[in-house]
Amino acid sequence: MASISLRKVVKRYGTGAKAVQVIHGVDAEIADGEFIVIVGPSGCGKSTLLRMVAGLEEVSDGEIAIGPRVVNKVEPADRDIAMVFQNYALYPHMTVFANMAYGLKIKKVPEAEIKARVDKAAKILELGHLLDRTPRQLSGGQRQRVAMGRAIVRNPQVFLFDEPLSNLDAKLRAHTRLEIQKLHRELGVTSLFVTHDQVEAMTLAQRMIVMNGGHMEQIGTPEDVYARPATTFVAGFMGSPPMNLLKGQVLGEARRQFSLGGVTVDLPAAAPRAGELIMGLRPEHLDHWSHEASTPDAWPLKVEMIEMLGAERLVYGRLGTEMFTLRIDGTHKPPALGDTVYLQVSDKHLHWFDPQTTRRVA
């Protein structure tokens, strides 16, 4: 096992004036045995970053170290890493045992040791009864477990997962997430896991790196990233439904009023500064809503649409002209379309961002 250091890592394609930079100085220290999820939308650079750690992409600037060794010029086969891909990458004509053992045979590991390693990995992943089958005789989830088993038998310093659950259905993805968590607890190998799915990121990560346009927007525990997003991008990307982000003006010396979308609402506490700001509020963080204004500072929300999701309902409406989403308990009687409901807001759930930098203010 080993730590991973990303030191001002840059990736460019091309040279000179036509060069296109896709990774912009990523800095991160990943501890030995840590499980890190790299999450972001398509095209944000997360897989490119992973492939640079793997040695499948060259580093344009900066350094990548695995343990004490800088690996910029080290061949992928010599980095002591194992990678699990989205498409399984199994040999269709080989049995499960042969697929898992193939890398060890190439390295001329003794047959007895190969069998011991494969049997141990098969036991961990509950593949023992499938070792004589070929990939076409397996389900998608079983194939993914074989791919993970092939990585386990190598006893690498680092596991790299490149969206390994994307081809699985929702139920199987949830089950495989649990298997990956169990696997990491048992093996304790430093792991980088790439996904665009924020649910996977929140449930798997010990810490997560949120990527956007080749930049690392934030690194932190799932709790920190969710509770204190560093930018409006993180605030809008992490969470389903996303955080309400409302641009407006903080009014008055007391900074207790916020003008947005043609209406002015009272704030439960003073905003961090006067002037233009973006206010953030998660749909589930409303203290109370009612059909009548119970206090003068309640916010009026005109209901436009309601989605029933079983245990909860999502109420979509407008504060003035600004769209706003409210999450309510599915057992409660919802408002009717066209109703105006009144929201009671607590200052502990408000987030404030600078509209120019998009960075967190408070």
N, C-alpha and C positions, 0 to 999 in steps of 0.2 A: 504493500500500500504506500501511497505517497501523496503529498500535497501538490496543488497546481497553482502556479503564479502566472497571471496575465498582466504584463507590464507595458502599458501604453501601446496595446496591440492595434495595428493598422493593417487594412487590406485594401490594395488598389488593383484594378485590372487595367492593363495598358500602361503606356509611358508618356511622359511629356504632357503637352497641353490636352491630349485626348484621354488622359488617365481618368478613370472613374473610381472614386474612393467609396467603398461600401461598409467598411468598419472604421470607426473614428476613435482611436485611442482608448480602448477598453482596458480598465485597471480593475483587477479583482484578485484577492487572495483566498484560495479554497483550501480548507484544512484537511489534513489526513483523515480519511474515513467519512468526510462530509458528503451529503447528498444535495447537489445543487441543481435546480431546474432553471433552464434558460427559456424564457417565455416571451412571446410577442407575436404580432400579426405576420402574415405572409410577406416576405421580402424585407424583413427587418434586419436580417444578418445573423440570426441565431444559428442556423445550420452551417453557415460559412465559418462562424467562430468555432463551432464544434469540429469542423473539418480541419481547421488550422491546428487545433489541439491534437487531432489524430494524425496530422502530417499529410493529409490529402490535399491541402491548400497551402501554398507558401505564405509566410508572414512578410508583408511589405516593410513594416517598421515595428519596432518594439521587440519584446521577448516573451516566449512561453517557456516556463520551466516546469518539469515534472520531478518532484523532489528537489534535490540540489542541482540537477542537471538541466541546463538550457538546451531545448530540443529543436530550435529553429532549423538546424541543418541535419537533424537525425531522421533517418528513414522511418516510415510508419512501422515496419516490422521490428524495429529496434527500440521502440518507445515503451514497450511492455504495457500496451493498452489492448482492450478488447471492445469491439463496437457491435451494437445491435441495431439493425436497420429496420426501416418501415416495411420493406417488402420481403423480410425474412431471409432472402438470399441463401436458400437451402439447395443442395444438389438433388434434383428430383429422382435420379436413378439410385441414390444411396439410401440405406436404412437410416433410422433415427440415430442408432449407435454410430454408424459410419460418418454421418454428418457431424456429430458431436466430437468424434475422435480425429477428424481429418487434419485439423491444424496441428495436433500433437504428433500425428504420423509424419507430417512434413518435417517436423523438427526432430524426427527420429527418437522420440521418447520410447522407452521400453514398453512392450506390449502389456506386461503386468501392471505397470503404472497407468497406462492409458485406460485399461479396464477399471482400475480402482477409481480414477478420477471421473470417468463417465458414470459409473455406478453411483458415486457420491452425488454428482450433479443431478442424475435422474431421480434419486431419492428426494433431494431437496425440492425438485420441481414436479414430483409425482408423475414421472415419465417411465418408470420402470417397466410397466406392462406394454409400453409402446416401442421399445427399442428395436424390434424386428420389423416394424412397419416402415413404409416409404412416405414421403411428405403428402402424396396425393390421397393417402388413407387417413389423413389427419384433418381436424377442424382448424380454423384460423387461429384460435387460441392455443391449440396444441402446437401448431407450427411456430408460434411466437415463443412458446416455452422452450422448444428445441433450439431456436436461435439464441435464447438466453443461456441455455445449457452449454452450447458451443462456446460461448464467451466465458462461462464459469470455469470450465475445465482447464483453461489456460492459466488460471491463478494470476490474473494481471494485477498491476498496481492501480489501474484506473479502468472503470467501465464508462463507455460513451453510448448513450441511447439517442438515436435520431428518429424522433416521432414514432416509437415502436408500436403504439396502440392505435394509430390512425386508421388502420384497415379493419378494426374490430367493431362489432356492434356495441350499443351503449351498455348493455348488461355485461357483456364479456369484458369491455374496457374497465368497468368498475371492479370486476373480479380480478383482472390481471393487475390493476393498480395495487390491490391488496397483496398479491403474490410478489410484486416488486418491492413493496415495503418490507414484507417478511424476509425476502432475499437479502435486502440491505442490512437488516438487523442481524441476520445470521452470519453474513460474510464481512460486513463492515468495510467494504472496498469504496474508496473515493469514487464518486459517480457524478457525471454530467448528463442531464436528461433534457432534451430539446422538445418543446411542444408549443403549439399555438393555442392549446386548450387551457384556459385559466383554471378550470376545475381540477384538471390533472396537476397543474402547478401548485395550487393551494393545498391539495391533499397529499402530494408526494414530497414537497420540498422541505428540507430543513432551513435552507435559505433559497431565495430566488433572485435571478438577474432578469430585470424587465428591459427588453430591447425595443428600440424604436428608430427606424431609419439609420441603422448602423451605430447608434449611440446607446450606451448603457444609461437608462433613465434612473434606475434605482436598484440597489441590492439590499436585501434584508430578509428577515423571517416573513412567512406569510402573514402573520399577525401584524407586524410593523408596516408592511406594504399596504395591507388593507386598511388599517386604522389611520396611518399617516402617509398617504401617497405623496411622493416628492414633487410631482408635476400633474398638470391636468390630464396628460396622456395616461399616466398610471391610474389616476382616479377614474377615468372613463373606461380603461381597458380591464382593470381588475374588479370583478363584481358583476353579477348577473341578476337583475338588470343593472346597468352601469349607474354610477353616481350622477345625480342631477348637477349640472354645471351651468350656473346662471350668471351672465355678465350684466353688470349694472354699476350704479354710482352709490357710494356711501355718502350720506348727507349729514350736514350739521357738525358742530364742534363736539357734540356728545357721541357722534358716530353710531347712533342707535336706529337709523333708518336706512333702508336700501331701496333704491329706485330701479325697477327693471320692467321691461315690456309694457310700459305705460301705466304701471301701478307702483305704489310705494308701500313697503311692508315694514313693520316694526321688528327690530332685532332683539333677541333675548339678552344680549350683552353687547358692549361696544365692539365694533369691528376694529381690526388692528390699525387701520389708518383710513383717512377720508379719501375721496376720489374714486377713480375707476378700479374695480376689483372683480374677480370671479368668485362667486360663492358656490361651495359644493355641499351637497347633502344627499346621503344615501337614501334610497326609497324605503328601507326598513327602519330608518332612524327618526321617524316622526313619533313624538311622545303620545300624541292623541289626535284623533280627527272626529268631527261631529257634524251634524246637519245644521247646527246653530253655532254662532260665534259665542263661545263660553267666556272669552276674555277679549278686550279691545285689540290686543296684539295678534289675534289669530289670523292666519293667512287664507284668503279665499281661493279655492281651486275649483274651476269649472270643469266638470267631468265630461270627457269626450268618448272614452272607450274603456272597456273592462275585459280582462282576460282571466279565465278560471284555470288555475294550474293545480287543482287538487287541494293540497294543504294550504295554499295561499291564493290570493287574487292580486293582480296588478291593475291599478287604477291609473289611467292616463288622462291628464287634463292640462289646463293652462292657468298659470299665474300671469294675469294680463295676457300678453301675446306669447309668453315663453312656455314651451312644453315642460311638463313636470310629471314624474312617475312616483306613485305611492304604492307600497306593498302592504296588504292587509291580510289578516288571518282568514283562511278559507271558510271557517265556520261562522264568521260574522256576516250579518246581512249587508250586502254591498249597497252603495248609493246607486241611484238610477242615472242613466245617461241624461245629460243636461242639468243635473243637480249641481248646486254649489255646496261644497263641503269646506269646513274650516279646519286648518291645520295648526297644531300647537307644537312649537319647535323649541328644543333645548340648545343652549349655547355649546354644550359639550360635544354636539354632533356636527357643528358647522366647521367647514374647511374654507380657507381663503387662499387664493392664488393671484399672482401678478399677471395681468392680461398680456403684457409685453413678453416677459420671459417664460411664462406659464409655470414658473417655480412656485413652490409653496411659500406663503407668507406667514400663515398661522394655522 
